[in-house]
Structure formats: C-alpha cells, structure tokens
Amino acid sequence: MCSIKEAMSDTFPFERALKEAKAKLAEALEERLALERRIVSLKQSIEGLSALCEPQEHESVKVKGMHGLNFTTSLTDAIRSVFSKSSEPILTPTEVRDALLQMGVDLKKYKQQLVPIHNTLKRLESQGEIVAFRDEADDLRGYRWISPLARAVAEVETGSSLKDRMLQWQPRLGYPDPLNKRKK
C-alpha cells in the first residue's frame, strides 16, 4: 500500500516538474559558477602572458616633447635614444625606465613598465646594439650602448660584427670581460 503523500505526488505532475526544475536550476548554477571561475582564470592568464610578451617593433609610445610638442616613436627607438644620449657608461633597466619617464615617454599603458623594457633590452643585446655586463655571480649589472659607428668600424676592420668579435675576444688579466663569458 502506498501512503497518501505518495499517491498525491503521483497525481500532481506539477510538483514533480517543479522538483526537477529546481534540481536542474541548481545544476545550472553550479555550471555557471564553474564557467565564471574559468573565465576569471583565463583573463588572468591572458593578462600575465601579455605582460611577458615582447612589444612589437612597430608598437609606439607617446612622448611629451619640449614646448608642449607631442610625438610618437617606438619603444625600441626611445630606448636607443636613452642609451645614445646617456653620459653613464652602463645603464640598468631601472635607470632606462627612469630616463624614459624623464624624456616624457608615456609608459602608463604597460601594467608592469619594466617588462617591455627588459624584453627590448634583450632584443637589442641579441642584435648587437648593447652589451650586457654581469658580475662574478652572473647577476646583471647593466647594459652598455655600442654606437652604430663602433659597430660599423668593427665590421669593416674584421669582416664580422662587433658582437661576433666580442664573443671571440679572450680577456687578459686586468681587462674587463665585456660579455662576461669568462671561463670559470
């Protein structure tokens, strides 16, 4: 024999449909919560990866020039300008950033301003335009600018680029190792 409640629930299909709808709603809400978490995770991944990606060569930055004149240039060209105009023989990435800001370069579009600067410095190093200086512990101490004239003269004299020459150069006692490739 069935109870009165069981008999009533069988006779009321709307209650059964309501119960099923509530269960499906709870399931859909759980799926939505999982999807929202996934979306947040993907957005954070995109933001983090975007900060690590190298700025494109054609990516421009706004520069507030003298007398209120504004212009745009590439971040790479702005960094080249910092090195070529600097009286310091070696610049750290932080000093490059400070010089860019002092020049009026707008770096506000970068959430982490040093990331595109580091990436650009590494690219300039790989192109032989700057040389990284490292200490005995292999910690980066800064970069030195190699002028276009010095690169051209080295290429004419040796038939190879200054970067290639510096990689082959063996330091003598008392001389600095410009690429810090000292054998340990």
Number of C-alpha atoms within 10 A of each C-alpha: 5 6 7 9 9 11 11 11 12 12 11 11 11 11 13 13 11 11 12 12 12 12 12 12 12 12 12 12 12 12 12 12 12 11 12 12 12 12 12 11 12 12 12 12 12 12 12 13 11 14 17 14 11 16 18 12 11 10 11 16 20 17 20 17 13 9 6 7 8 12 12 15 14 17 24 23 14 21 20 20 14 21 23 15 10 14 9 10 10 17 21 17 19 14 13 23 20 14 19 20 14 12 16 16 22 16 18 10 8 12 13 13 14 16 18 21 21 18 16 22 24 18 15 18 18 13 12 19 22 22 23 20 21 17 11 9 6 10 9 14 13 20 24 19 23 17 14 12 9 14 16 14 14 18 16 12 10 11 12 14 19 21 21 14 14 18 14 11 13 15 16 8 7 6 8 12 18 18 16 18 16 11 6 4
